[in-house]
């Protein structure tokens, strides 16, 4: 049996002096896992994902915007987004994020989880 394991995934992600680093940890037909390292103040302008996604902050803080709402995310925060939901984010200090792109994931509205 093969596996991929990290004691502290955040420790594996480098923060650039400027800009954003990213690389895929897993790329399979039904899931893609991408890690990001953001230098202070770096941003991803409004964009969408073609499949449902979960963004999970594993270090630092972000201002994370979806239509009509801006969140202050810190270590441990995460969000489940439907495909094609416009969103943007800005790092408030050096920060690290894991993005799970999940084909076949139920929409946020149809999930059994609690949503605000």
N, C-alpha and C positions, 0 to 999 in steps of 0.2 A: 504494500500500500504506500503510495506517495502522498506527500502533503507539503504545504507551504506554511511556515510558522514564524511569528515574530514575538519576542517578549514585549517589546515596546515599539510598535510600528512608527510612532512619531520620531523615534531616534534614527530611523532609516531614511528620513526625508530631509534633504538639504535645503536650506533657505539661501537663495542667491542674494548678493549685495543689492541688486536691482532686478526687477522682473519677477517672473513666475517660472518655477520648474515643474515638470509633470512627467510621469511615466506610468505605464500600465503594469499592474501586479498580476492581473488575470485577464485573459481575453478569450472567452469561450462563446459558443453560439447564443447562450441565454443570459450571460452576465459578463460585464466588463468592469473591472475595479481599477480606478485610476487614482494615484496620490498626487497631491499638489503641495508645493511650498511657495508661499507668497512673501515677498519682502514688504516691509511696512509701506502702506499707502497704495500698493498695487491693486488693480481692479480688473474684473471681467465685466465688460459692459453688457447690456441686456442681450440675452441669447436664449435659445431653447434647446432641449434635447429631443431627439426623435423617439426615444423610449422613456418609460417611467424611470425616475432616478431618485436616489437617496444621497444627500450630502451630509457628511458627518465631520464636525470640527474635532480634530484630535489634539490641537495645540493652538493657543492664541485666541484672537477675537476677529469677528467679521461683522460688517453691516451687510445684511442679506435682504434683498428686496424682491418681492413677488408683486403681482398686480394689487395695488391699493394697500400694501402693507410692507413696512420695513421692520426687520427683527434685529436685535443686537445679540448675535450668537457668540458664545464663548466655548471653551473646551467642554466637550460632552454634548453640545447642542447638535441636533440633526433635524432634517426636514425631508419628507417624502413628497415628491412632485409628480404630477401626471405628465405624460409626454406632451410636448409643445407648450408647456407653461413658461411664459417669459419670466426671466429672473436675472439678477445681477448681484455682484458682491464686491466689497472693498475690504481689504485687510486693514485692521486697526492695530498696527504693530506686526512684527513677524508672525506668521500663522501657517498652520498646516491643515489640510482637508483631505478626506477620502470621499471619492465619488463612486457610487455603485450604479451602473446603468443596467437595468434589469428588463429584458424582453419577457413578456408574459406576466409581469407583476400586475396585480390588480390596481385599479385606479385608487387614489387616496379616498375618494368619496365612497367607493364600494368596499373598502377594507374594513375588517372587523375591529381595527384599532381605534383608540380614542383620538379624536381630532378637535382642535379648537376652532 
